[in-house]
Amino acid sequence: SIEASGQGVLVSHLRNGGKDYLMIVNRDLLHTQQVTVSKQTALHRVLPTGQSVKEGRRPTTASLQPGDYLLYEWKR
């Protein structure tokens, strides 16, 4: 599940080859939002540098600046 502290976020599911991606974007152009992602399985968070970091199943909260994003990946 995904929860946002403000007006909400844009959520997209993308597929490329054998991988799935979840993109979460702060669509509020004026305010920072706190976004909490609760997961049933471990995901990899893709950083802006392209580096992938494994995250456990625990809920993750991130502060997203206006227009900022979170990107997660997993293999099917």
C-alpha positions, 0 to 999 in steps of 0.5 A: 500500500502507498500513503501520502501526507498531502494531495496524493501521488502519481503511481505507475507500474512499468515492465521492461524485460523480466523486471517490474517497476513501481514509480511514485511521483509527488505531483504537488508542485508546491509542497513536500509530501511524506510517502509511506510504502508498505510491502508484502515482499522485499523490493529494490529501490532504484536510486537516481544514480542508477544504483539498486538498494534492497529494502526489506518488508518493513514500511518505508517512509520518504520525504518527496520534494515537489516533482520528486520520485521513488522507484522500486524494481522486482523480478517476476 
